[in-house]
Amino acid sequence: MLSAARSAPRPVASTGSATPAAHRPGRLAWAQLLEWLRSDGWVSAEDAARVHQRFGAGDSRLHPLVRLGGAGLVRAGHGTPLDAEALTAWLAARIGMPYLRIDPLRVEVGRVADVMSAQYAQLRAALPIAVGAGEVTIATAEPLDVAWVPEIEAHTRRRVRLVLASPDELRRYTTEFYALAKSVRAAARSGEVAPAASFEQLVELGRSNKQLDANDQGVVQVVDWLWQYAFEQRASDIHLEPRREIGAIRFRIDGVLHTVYQVPLAVMAAMTSRIKLLGRMDVVEKRRPLDGRIKTVRPAREGGGEVEMRLSTLPTAFGEKMVMRIFDPEAALKSLDALGFGAHEGAGWERLIRHAHGIVLVTGPTGSGKTTTLYSTLKRLATDEVNVCTIEDPIEMIEPAFNQTQVQPALELGFAEGLRALMRQDPDIIMVGEIRDLATAEMAIQAALTGHLVFSTLHTNDAVGAVTRLADLGVPGYLVSATVIGVLAQRLARTLCPACKARDEATTRQTLDEIVRPWRLAGGVRAYKPVGCLECRNTGYRGRAGLYELFVMSEAARQAIHPVLDAAALRRQAMKDGLRPLRLAGAMKVAEGQTSVDEVLRSTPSLDMRG
């Protein structure tokens, strides 16, 4: 649910021990807090006197912790600034109450309003966080003012457990959560009245200039909250999943799905309809998969800027499922170092993409970062002197520097047909979204043979496996050896949270050598392990970095493809030519302290399975 700071004491089971006799019940006062800080040795007597003289000149409506946090105090003997967050953690430890930062992904927003009203929450500076069978957890910014607790215990018929939270966080989330709960209830009422007509109703309202009523406005607000929330939480995908009795909203963050909220099915149907409308999709059609896209703006507090979202719907047993993939336009501007390329693979990739003609393949499973790598590469190559054309399904990100074409099977415009048309557009560089069949592979080969540089993707386990995949599609070996100049395989591995990672003495050079045998690492090993903190939601990881395996086609490698493909010989030759497998790339990042051994083993194929 929430994660306590490691320095905080054990959770208090009830409010009875939350207000020890040493502390007088009532609202916090800045003068009392300042005196406690001085007596605990957290601030010097000089700083305390300075702040006391300054604050004594006038009153303020700010919470005492917030007011003191803005006074420029530093901890005596440490020099660390005492902001509102640090002061809250100090106060929690002093009075024996758990200090918890609110993780909005883990708050049971749907049950907040069942415990207390918004007005009551604001009055008491409290916010319900979790509701269990016999206990309700409530965050408060007034830990000594607990006279209201028996009222809540009588109302909920559950024991109240108090935790201390930052006043700023409490105020922000109280507003957001209660507004969301209100919008969901309004949308649910609309769905209960006319569930079958919710789609048509939203379409009609969206196309007119009529004033939206409260119910429909609730749906609009929920969708707006959903997007802003996803941007704040660094989500890469948003899932709207209808279940048998309720709809689930999930975010993918750093490659892992988190359940964010649950809404009634009628509300989820209306949300899906709203998003489809904005994405210029057929709102009425629910029987077949649909694709669309939306461009929106990131909130100012998240840095602003435009963000593109690719929409995809899929009919399921309980309704229409929707996935929104979030693309950051700045991803196309990332350098090779920012993408995670090592020095060896980065130099090889730079040489590879400077070829005048040939086929360059990028392989990996869905969500491995292939699109980001290709877009970043093409962005650098798309100068005024060259014509870059793409054929994609769907277009991932709109990039003005490219000439992008969308595959449209309904119009008989597939990859092969689109590539054939692109050949007549005087291209220099061509990007084919994916080679799925022999026809597309043959057109890509023809483009490479006629002097074009072709980029494309394949779904294979590693780099050398791309050659075998082309052979399985029916491409003759002599054409593969004549056109393919290199293959890049990649994965995304979670990186350790810099705020909490700790030295891993158990991971040594011998440990890493064992997992990458027959290779051996050179240089020092400074391994770290995940711990978990508030910044990373106790996962131990924050962000992801690419792992790369680069196979450059040499003359010796071509001899292993033609006249007869020998996969084992090709792999051995690739190793001689300098290929470093994905697991070795991961082990090197472990040695550098960027990720963990477990994460590398999870995200990369076994070396024993390659041959």
LUMLUMRO-487542 format. One record per residue (C-alpha): x, y, z. Coordinates in steps of 0.001 Angstrom, whole numbers, padded with zeros to 6 digits, always signed. Each point is the difference from the previous one (the first is absolute). Layout:
N
XYZ...
END
This chain:
611
+000000+000000+000000+002335+002653+001252+003605-000286+000862+001401+001264+003239+003286+001824+000179+002707-002287+001314+000707+002356+002861-003617+000056+001133-001167-002112+002935-002282-002985-000264-003588+000803-001072-002398+001000+002710-002876-002436+000242-002507+002526+001195-000315+003629+000908+000323-000706+003691+003809+000103-000166+000136+002625-002754-000193+002834+002509+002353-000808+002891-000495+001770+003250+003163+002001-000556-001721+001886-002810-003078+002055+000655-002916-000825-002338-001049+002689-002443+001064+001739-003176+003685+000413-000789+001556+003424+000625+003150+001281-001650+001417+001305+003285-000329-003398+001685+001544-001777-003008+002878+002483-000074+000674-000595+003697-000001-003785-000558+002433+000399-002889+002329+002037+002208-000231-002369+002955+000631-003019-002267+003101+001686-001385-001376+000171-003542+000351+003792-000224+002387+002343+001750-001156+002431+002638+000954+002885-002307-002136-001331-002886-002889-000675+002370+000169+003553+001353+000176+001441-003505-003058-001916-001206-001904+000741+003208+000561+003724-000417-000987-000170-003669-003188-002047+000508-001021+001939+003108-000548+003136-002093-003164-001380-001593-002300-002956-000334-000364-002345-002970-002604-002460-001270+002713-002414-001126+000371-003279+001834+002788+000296+002629+002087-002724-001696-000332+001709-003379+000804+003394+001514+003095-001269+001786+001019-001931-003116+000120+003263-001916+002051+001845+002606+003359-001137-001358+000941-002117+003025+002861-002496-000221+000692-002902+002336+002675+000890+002505+003204-001957-000519-001201-001488-003307-000702+002977-002206-002967-001731-001683-003002+002220-000725-003073-000508+002173-002890+000220-002423-003573-000977+000802+000638-003651-000916+003054-000283+002259-001801+001718+002860-002961-002346-000355+002300-003039+000231+001684+001511+003080-003330+000681+001720-001239-003516-000697+003045-001513+001666-000300+002393+002963-003608-000802+000852+000161-003698-000861-002237-000024-003067+000894-001613-003350+001040+002454-002705-001251-000946-003438+000157+001683-003359-003172-000477-001996+000433-002205-003053-003032+000889-002116+000250-003258-001928-000720-001938+003180-002761+002116+001479-003475-001525-000162-001490+003104-001552-003369-001611-000568-000522-000501+003739+001273+003373+001218-003379+001692-000085-001623-002905+001860+002008+000756+003152-000507+003759+000248-001233+002874-002141+002293+002464-001739-001029+002782+002379+000712-002170+003027+003396-001013-001403+000999+003631-000579-001220+001027+003443+001969-002731+001774+003051+000121-002336-000463-003720-000577-000253-002329-003003-001071-003689+000008+002666-002115-001679-001030-003630+000369-003073-001819+001209+000416-003534+001320-002354-002499+001594+000564+001293+003522+002195+003068-000453+000032+003251-001933+003280+001855-000530-000276+003791+000043+002789+002445-000806-000026+003181+002037+001980+003219+000257-001232+000669+003556+001239-003013+001954-000877+001416+003427-003560+001005-000919-001782-003370+000174-003275+000814+001737-001848-000867-003208+001330-003548-000235-002801-001664+002057-002546+001504-002412+001671-001678-002980+000382-003292+001883-003702+000044+000806-000918+000922-003584+002175-002603-001710-000167-002636+002769+003728-000415-000442+003027+000906+002070+001821+003132-001191+003754-000092-000611+001575+003428-000355+003098+000762-002033+001736+003361-000404+000248+001536-003469+001332+003231-001412-002610+002805+000116+000723+000929-003624-000525-003576-001229-003094-000368+002137-001581+003162-001347+000795-000877-003620-001241-003579+000102-003100+000854+002023-001069+002319-002800+000917-002442-002781-001457-003158+001520-003329+001474+001058-000395+001743-003363+000692-003296-001754-002433-001909+002195-002672+002640-000712+000591-000229-003745-000171-003795+000034-003265+000051+001966-001464+002504-002459+001090-002089-002955-001366-003143+001634-003395+001632+000469-000004+000888-003673+000854-003566-000935-002646-001454+002288-002667+002132-001599+000801-000867-003568+002886-002487-000327-000893-001076-003518-000068+003533-001317+003187+001287+001594+002044-000297-003186-002474+001750-002293-000703+002604+002646+003644+000944+000356+000491+000198-003745-002943+002341-000376+001170+002204+002822+003510+000124-001302-001169+001184-003424-002250+002726+001273+000478+003248+001823-002476-000897+002691+000950+000455+003613+001022-003339+001489-002065-001089+002958+001573-001079+003259+000020-003676-000772+001820+000277-003290+002353+002569+001432+000920-002634+002577+001244-002290-002750+002040+002811-001524+001613+000753+003358+000829-003647+000660+001740-000318-003393+001951+003224+000560+001052-001217+003448+001056-003350-001475+002409+001574-002485+001500+002501+002423+000404-002751+002570+001773-002230-002532+002423+002780-000958+000791+000705+003645+000710-003674+000702+002282-000432-003066-002324-002635-001499+000823-001413-003434-003398-001655-000500-003540+000485+001323-002288-003056+000088-003790+000214+000262-001130-003567+000652-003672-000967+000442-000453-002923+002384-003079-001993+000926-001332+002427+002632+002302+003028-000114+002528+001737-002251+003686+000186+000903+002367+002853-000894+003666-000996-000065+003236+001870-000748+003209-001564-001286+002891+001698+001790+003579-001137-000663-001356-003075-001723-002248-001103+002906-003798+000347+000139-001619+001703+003003-003738+000057+000717-000930+003653+000495-003766+000133+000341-003170-002003-000454-003156+001485-001512-003483-001310-000809-000322-001594-003432-002366+002754-001167+002635+002615+000873+002738-001920-001780-002161-000318-003125-000600+003755+000053+003721+000670+000525+000898-002231-002932-002582+001761-002111+001364+003410+000940+003570-000987-000878-001063-001594-003303-001823+003188-000907+003073+002114+000667+002114-002449-001995-002316+000260-003030-000941-003662+000247-003356-001596-000772-001765+000365+003328-002861-002348-000839+002159-002842-001328+000809-002348+002886+000192-003315-001836+003463+000302-001562+003383+001414+001069+000594+003668-000776+003046+002283+000006+000286+003729+000546+002242+002685+001429-000265+003093+002173+002426+002860+000530-000311+001785+003310+002051+002297+002224+001878-001034+003113-000912+001972+003175+002256+002970+000724+001157-001528+003309+001264-002995-001998+002058+002130-002342-002688+000744-002608+000460-000913-003662-002047-002060-002416-000568-003703+000521-001329-002491-002531-002113-002994+000923-000693-002975-002240-003430-001543+000626-000984-003602-000519-003276-001738+000809-000785-003697+000181-003385-001675+000553+000061-002302+003034-002510-002216+001788-001053+002833+002319+000204+002960-002322+002435+002139-001921+003548+000078+001324+002163+003041-000796+003744+000519+000253+001602+003429-000364+003743+000005-000649+001650+003274+000988+002840+001291-002164+002280+002785+001071+001053+002034-003092+003309+000706+001719+000821-003708-000279+000892+000545-003657+002673+002490+001050+001856-002313+002385+003675-000673-000569+001439-003505-000164+001333+000385+003553-003453+001041+001242-001546-003070-001670+002438-002249+001876+002507-000895-002744+003388-001096+001221+003159+001334-001621+000518-003148-002102-003588-000304-001287-000356+003767-000441+003067+000259-002235-001109-003014-002031-003531+001372-000420+001375+003370-001145+002058-001698-002716-002929-002178-001013-002555+002776-000539+002441+001977-002158-000132-002612-002771-001413+001207-003299-002141-003101-000528-000953-003294+001610-002447-001309+002595+000365+000762+003702-002287-002003+002292-001019+000702+003604-001386-002985+001914-001626-000542+003361-003379-000726+001599-002850+002498+000278+000881+002849+002328+003761-000447-000277+000632+003507-001325+000445-000786-003710-002117+002988-001064+001961+002428+002168+003306-001260-001396-001163+000242-003603-001583+003433+000380+003079+001375+001756+002210-001401-002762-002165+001264-002864-000303+003422+001627+003763+000349-000135+000170-001194-003600-002900+002169-001251+001982+002983-001277-000967+002334-002839+002113-002068-002394-001935-003269+000389-003604-001172-000411-001134-002203+002899-003214-001960-000596-001759-002419+002355-002823-002521-000306-001390-000911+003423-002878-001842+001654-000899+002110+001793+001991+003235-000144+001497+000097+003484+000965+003678+000192-000595+002812-002454+003390+001386-001044+000052+002929-002462+003508-000935-001192-001329-003286-001476-002508-000812-002712-002185-002469+001891-002603-002335-001511-002584-002018+001920-000720-003597-000980-003688-000364-000876-001001-003628-000659-003590+001037-000781+001350+001924-002992+002384-002840-000942+002950+002112+001099+002245-002363+001923+003722+000130+000673+000884-001544-003354-002326+002299-001972+001099+003058+001969+003670-000826-000474-000570-000464-003722-001591+003448-000137+002819+001555+002050+002520-001254-002535-001501+002446-002504+000331+002939+002452+003756+000445-000508+000918-001040+003563+003508-000177+001450-000912-001681+003292-003024-002235+000530-001414-001288+003276-002377-002967-000118-001901-000418+003246+000292-003792+000056+000910-002820-002367-002839-002454+000526-000118-002032-003211+001972-000989-003090-001528+002711-002198+001145+002776+002339+003443-001596+000394+000403-000226-003783-000946+003652-000496+002457+001063+002723+002727-002023-001712-000812+001572-003383+000218+003444+001580+003427-000821+001479+001255-001442-003298-000988+003190-001834+002113+002236+002234-002203+000850+002985+000716-000250+003714-002868-001974+001540-000837-000229+003706-002523-002495+001316-000924-002125+003025-000395-003707+000643-001179-001996+002985+002904-002313+000859+001746-001066+003181+003405+001421-000913+001887+001708-002813+001302-003059-001861-003479-001538+000131-001203+002680-002441+001830-001783-002822-001712-003280+000875-003352+001819+000135+000481+001384-003520+000865-003486-001206-003173-001341+001631-002023+002605-001909+001431-001398-003248+002699+002551-000838+002886-001708-001856+003339+000006+001794+001831+001805-002783-002410+002951+000264+000389+000161+003796+003800+000002-000244-000086+002614-002767-002311+002497+001718+000033-000333+003812+002882+002072+001401-000803-000213+003701-002510-000966+002690-000575+001669+003376-001758-001988+002726-001178+001857+003073-001795-000263+003312-001014+002487+002678+001265-000636+003510-001180+001910+003057+002660+002211+001554+000581+000180+003736-001541+002828+001939+002810+002465+000778-001670+001039+003253+000080-003384+001706+002330-002430-001798+002560-001645+002267+003346-001704-000591-000352-003664-000880+002999-001749+001474-001335-003387-001102+000361+000891-003692+003663-000313-000901+002012-000385-003167-000255-003790+000406-003792+000250+000237-000265+002021-003198+002533-002173-001836-002126-003013+000868-003165+001389-001599+001782+001121-003190+002232-003053-000464+002031-000462-002270+000532+003773+000061+001842+001754+002790-000383+003575+001172+002889+002436+000003+000288+002959+002352-001377+000565+003445-003320-001197+001431-002069+002331+002140-003349-001744+000266-003109+001289+001733-003295-001616+000972-003579+001320+000183-001288+001063+003408-003261+001883-000460-001020+003430+001171-002736+002571-000413+001478+001332-003233-000220-003354-001802-003156-001333+001740+002044-002624+001780+000958-001735-003244+003670+000937+000199-000040+001105-003646-000662+003319-001701+000234+000403-003780+001299-002379-002676+003081-000229-002203+000637-001908-003212+002103-003139-000319+001402-000489-003487+001497-002830-002037+001478+001070-003359+000683-002460-002817+001941+001501-002921+000048-002110-003154+003547-000855-001043+001285-001937-003019+000639-003016+002183-003566+000193+001372-001403+000153-003532+001746-003287-000800-002008-001625+002828-003265+001149-001640+000640-000855-003647-000175-002452-001669-001346-001862+003088-001107+001696+003212+001912-001371+002976-001517+001738+003043+002570-001381+002463+002935+000997-002207-001542+003435-000528-000311+000526+003739+003613-001068+000617+001207+002343-002719-002052+002875+001420+001729-000548+003352+003414+000085-001707-001001+003241-001724-000667+001665+003341-003668-000671+000818-000742+000452+003681-003200-001782+001067-002804+001755+001843+000810-001727+003276+003591+001218-000188-001239+003559-000619-002213-000363+003048+002845-001345+002142+002083+003038-000946-002767+002295+001236-000112-002023+003237+003733+000548+000398-000577+003740-000513-002697+000063+002704-002874+000851-002346-002142-003121+000400-000116-003286+001904+000864-003593-000844-003621-001105+000452-001233+002638-002451+002559-001061-002617-000906-003675+000369-003680+000895-000326+000283+002193-003085+002619-001776-002128+000041-003413-001709+002185-002741+001444+003325-000560-001736-000711-003764+000019-003111+000539-002123+001757+001839-002778+001854-002710-001739
END
